Amino acid sequence: MTTQPTTPPVPDALDQILRRMRLPYLHKAAPDVLATARAQRWDPAEVLRVLLNEEVVGRDAATRRMRRKTPAPAGRLSTKGQQAATVTAQPAPGHRTMS
Protein backbone atom coordinates (compact mmCIF):
# COMPACT_ATOMS: atom_id res chain seq x y z
CA MET A 1 0.00 0.00 0.00
CA THR A 2 1.49 3.31 -1.09
CA THR A 3 0.69 6.60 0.50
CA GLN A 4 0.94 9.88 -1.30
CA PRO A 5 3.39 12.34 0.19
CA THR A 6 1.78 15.25 1.93
CA THR A 7 2.49 18.71 0.63
CA PRO A 8 3.98 21.17 3.10
CA PRO A 9 1.56 23.79 4.38
CA VAL A 10 1.63 27.35 3.12
CA PRO A 11 3.70 29.65 5.37
CA ASP A 12 1.58 31.54 7.90
CA ALA A 13 2.36 34.98 6.45
CA LEU A 14 1.28 33.88 2.97
CA ASP A 15 -1.79 32.16 4.40
CA GLN A 16 -2.90 35.39 6.10
CA ILE A 17 -2.35 37.43 2.94
CA LEU A 18 -4.32 35.02 0.78
CA ARG A 19 -7.21 35.00 3.23
CA ARG A 20 -7.20 38.78 3.56
CA MET A 21 -7.16 39.30 -0.20
CA ARG A 22 -9.93 36.71 -0.56
CA LEU A 23 -8.18 34.42 -3.02
CA PRO A 24 -9.73 31.07 -2.06
CA TYR A 25 -8.86 29.14 -5.23
CA LEU A 26 -5.25 30.29 -5.19
CA HIS A 27 -5.11 29.45 -1.48
CA LYS A 28 -6.38 25.93 -2.17
CA ALA A 29 -3.91 25.28 -5.02
CA ALA A 30 -0.88 26.93 -3.39
CA PRO A 31 0.55 23.98 -1.42
CA ASP A 32 0.64 21.64 -4.43
CA VAL A 33 1.86 24.28 -6.85
CA LEU A 34 4.58 25.50 -4.49
CA ALA A 35 5.79 21.95 -3.82
CA THR A 36 5.90 21.18 -7.54
CA ALA A 37 7.63 24.48 -8.30
CA ARG A 38 10.25 23.85 -5.64
CA ALA A 39 10.90 20.28 -6.85
CA GLN A 40 11.09 21.26 -10.53
CA ARG A 41 12.84 24.61 -9.95
CA TRP A 42 10.24 26.72 -11.71
CA ASP A 43 10.84 30.34 -12.55
CA PRO A 44 9.04 32.60 -10.01
CA ALA A 45 7.01 34.19 -12.82
CA GLU A 46 5.73 30.74 -13.82
CA VAL A 47 4.67 30.02 -10.24
CA LEU A 48 2.77 33.29 -10.10
CA ARG A 49 1.16 32.65 -13.50
CA VAL A 50 -0.05 29.18 -12.48
CA LEU A 51 -1.43 30.37 -9.14
CA LEU A 52 -3.26 33.35 -10.65
CA ASN A 53 -4.63 31.09 -13.39
CA GLU A 54 -6.05 28.78 -10.70
CA GLU A 55 -7.82 31.76 -9.12
CA VAL A 56 -9.27 32.92 -12.45
CA VAL A 57 -10.50 29.45 -13.39
CA GLY A 58 -12.07 28.99 -9.95
CA ARG A 59 -13.86 32.35 -10.08
CA ASP A 60 -15.15 31.69 -13.60
CA ALA A 61 -16.55 28.34 -12.47
CA ALA A 62 -18.19 29.94 -9.43
CA THR A 63 -19.76 32.62 -11.65
CA ARG A 64 -21.20 29.96 -13.96
CA ARG A 65 -22.62 28.05 -10.97
CA MET A 66 -24.28 31.20 -9.61
CA ARG A 67 -25.77 32.14 -12.96
CA ARG A 68 -27.31 28.70 -13.31
CA LYS A 69 -29.00 29.06 -9.92
CA THR A 70 -30.72 32.39 -10.51
CA PRO A 71 -33.29 32.64 -13.30
CA ALA A 72 -33.09 35.53 -15.72
CA PRO A 73 -35.65 38.30 -15.16
CA ALA A 74 -38.55 38.00 -17.59
CA GLY A 75 -40.97 40.59 -18.90
CA ARG A 76 -39.15 43.65 -17.63
CA LEU A 77 -38.97 46.69 -19.84
CA SER A 78 -36.22 49.23 -19.62
CA THR A 79 -37.15 52.84 -19.04
CA LYS A 80 -36.46 53.51 -22.70
CA GLY A 81 -38.94 50.80 -23.71
CA GLN A 82 -41.52 52.16 -21.28
CA GLN A 83 -41.13 55.65 -22.71
CA ALA A 84 -41.57 54.33 -26.24
CA ALA A 85 -44.76 52.51 -25.20
CA THR A 86 -46.28 55.66 -23.70
CA VAL A 87 -45.42 57.73 -26.74
CA THR A 88 -47.07 55.30 -29.17
CA ALA A 89 -50.19 55.01 -26.96
CA GLN A 90 -51.08 58.66 -27.63
CA PRO A 91 -53.09 59.43 -30.78
CA ALA A 92 -51.18 60.90 -33.67
CA PRO A 93 -51.91 64.55 -34.50
CA GLY A 94 -54.82 64.88 -36.93
CA HIS A 95 -56.58 61.71 -35.81
CA ARG A 96 -60.00 62.07 -34.32
CA THR A 97 -60.57 60.70 -30.87
CA MET A 98 -63.74 59.15 -29.48
CA SER A 99 -64.76 61.91 -27.11
DAHUMO-V364324 format. One record per helix or strand of 3 or more residues. SS is the DSSP state (2 for helix, 1 for strand). FROM is the first residue (numbers start at 1). TO is the last residue. If there is no record, write none. Layout:
# DAHUMO-V364324
SS FROM TO
SS FROM TO
This chain:
# DAHUMO-V364324
2 12 20
2 24 40
2 44 69
2 79 89
